[in-house]
Amino acid sequence: LEDLQDHYGKLYERYRQLHDGTEANTQRIHEMKRNLETAYAAEKYLSQEIEELMQTLASIEKDNKGQTKVHTELEDLRRQHHTLTTDYTTLQQDYATLSAENVEIRRELETVKSSKRLSTSSIVNAGTDELFNRIATLEGENFSLVQKLEEFQESMVRQTLALAERERNIEVLREQVTYLEENLRSKLEDLDEKSNLLDCTQEYLEEANARLALMETKPEGVDRKGKSLFAEVNYQRRTMKKLLAAQKKSYIDMKKLCNGSQSEIKRLKRENIALHKELKQCTSLLCSADRSYQADKLNERIRQLLRQVESLEKQLEVSQRRLSYMDNYKDVGWLDSILSFCKNETDELKSVQIPRPVWKSSYATFKRRKQDSAPKHNKCVAYCSIERIS
């Protein structure tokens, strides 16, 4: 009995350690949630900054004075994106550590359960009411601990889904930033070309003005040379007018092309929004499929528990037969109270236990839901693969 008490004392200490570990894990999960909320707020701020950047780009097309401001805002957006990526990596690392700790806790719980099963036979032979009460309390505590572990697993699944959603949003924002940078680069190239064209026209005008000034300062005695110079200047003026008309036409064409590209940009933006909505639908379908997978895991767990219940019932029958044999042939009447207690406990457990047809019906409904959601899941996966290929 003293050895059993020491053994259960160690088990109880181990249970306290596991309980403290689960509480620490819950605190860390709350911290991860707060970090995710801060990341989500930063993401909202980044989307607002991108909208302001698009407005500034529209104003740049009208007036070319706000280029330095756009560059600084782009640098700020890059820095914020870098900080978001670092936060995301830290969150992934925390999630990996928590999952590893969860696996270790499960292993330790399995060892505790196995040790408890091994000790039940010795408890039956010992036959003390105090040990039975202690076993009942430990079973209740183990059941609550298993429930907490299941809740922790569900919360981890929700955290992974939220992290995937944040990652998708970050990818969309990164694509928008690259698109804005390319658009700004093309606008700067157009401005450089126009400035070079303006410099060339100014040089031509300066040469023409210099020649006109030379013609005005010539003496009156050289009429032929003056007429020839005037004709040459007139010819150059006509050529300059033709050149300016051609440049004006090219400028108008470039302006039309710019306006057309604006409509194309708006169209592409609408298509991107529609594609984003379709991707959200796909993610919702995948989440529903994941829920069906979790339901299958729950059914597997239920079947394992049913098998454990059957094995425990068999062990109980064996122990009852042994006790009845001892009562009949070895004159141990003090075991009657233990037998009655065990019988009452088994009757209570059977009354609390949900009947097997209910489990079978729930399993059938889960299986039917999985079969209904399987075509949707396959269709969603095929659609995502086609979108990636395109």
Residue, then its C-alpha position, 0 to 999 in steps of 0.5 A: l500500500e505504501d508503494l502504491q501511495d508513493h506511486y500515485g503521489k508521483l503520478y499526482e505530481r506529474y499531473r500537477q506539472l502537466h497542468d501547469g504546463t498546459e496553463a503556460n501553453t494557454q498563456r502563450i497562446h493568448e500572447m500569440k493571439r495578441n501578436l496576431e491582432t497587432a499584425y492584423a492592425a499593421e496590415k490594415y495600416l499597410s492597406q491604408e498606406i497603399e490606398e494613399l499611395m495610389q492616390t498620390l500616384a494619380s496626383i503624380e500623373k497631373d503634377n510631377k512635384g510629389q515624386t520624393k514623397v512617393h519614394t519615401e512612402l514606398e520605403d516606409l511600406r518596404r520597412q513595414h512589410h519587412t517587420l511584418t514578415t519578421d513577426y510572421t516568422t516569429l509566430q511560426q516558430d512559436y507555433a512550432t514550439l507549442s506543437a512540439e510541447n503539445v506532442e510531448i504532453r500527449r506522450e506523457l499522458e499516454t504513459v500516465k494512462s498506461s501506468k494507471r492501467l497496469s496499476t488497476s490489477s494490483i489495486v483490485n488485489a489490494g482492495t482498499d476503498e481509499l485507493f478506489n476513491r483516489i482512482a476515481t478522482l484521478e480519472g476525472e482529472n485525466f478526463s478534464l485534462v484530455q478535454k483541455l488538450e482537445e480545446f488546445q488542439e482546436s485553438m491551434v487549428r484556428q491559429t493556423l487558419a488565421l496565419a494562412e489568411r494573414e500570409r495570403n493577405i501579405e502576398v496580395l499586398r506584396e503584389q500590389v506594391t510591386y505593381l505600383e513600383e513598376n507603374l511608377r518606374s514607367k511613369l518616370e521613364d516617360l517623364d525622362e523621355k519628355s524632358n529630353l524631347l523638350d531640351c531638343t526643341q529648346e536647342y532648336l529654338e535657340e539656334a533659330n533665334a541666333r540665326l534670326a539675330l544674325m540676319e537682323t544685324k547684317p548690313e543693307g548692302v548684301d541683299r542677296k545674302g540676306k534673301s538667301l539667309f531669310a529663305e534658309v531661315n524660313y525653310q528651317r522654321r517650316t521644318m521646325k513647325k513640322l517637327l513640333a507638329a509631329q512631336k505634338k502628335s506623338y505627345i497626344d498619342m502617348k496621352k491617349l495611350c496613358n488614358g487607355s492604360q488607366s482603364e486597363i489598370k482599373r479593369l485589372k484591379r476589378e479582376n484582381i478583386a474578383l479573383h480575391k473573392e474566389l480565393k476566399q470562397c476556395t479557402s472557405l471550402l478548404c476550411s470546411a473540408d478540414r472540419s470534416y477531416q477533424a470530424d474523422k479524427l474525432n470518430e477515430r478517437i471515439r472508436q479508440l475510447l469504445r475499444q478501451v471501454e470494452s477492454l476495461e469491461k473485460q478486465l472488470e469481469v475477470s477481476q469480479r470472477r477472481l474476487s467471487y472465486m476468492d469469496n467462495y473458496k477462500d473465505v474472504g467475506w470482507l470483499d463483498s463491500i468492494l464487489s458492491f462498490c465496483k458493481n455500483e461504479t460500473d452501473e453508473l458508468k454504463s448509465v452515463q455512457i452514451p449507447r453505441p447506436v447513437w455513436k454509430s448514427s453520428y459516425a454515419t452522419f459524419k461519413r455522409r458529410k465527408q462524402d458530400s464535401a469531397p467533390k467540393h474539395n476536389k473541385c477547389v483544389a483543381y481550380c487553385s491548380i489551374e489558377r496557379i498554372s495560368 
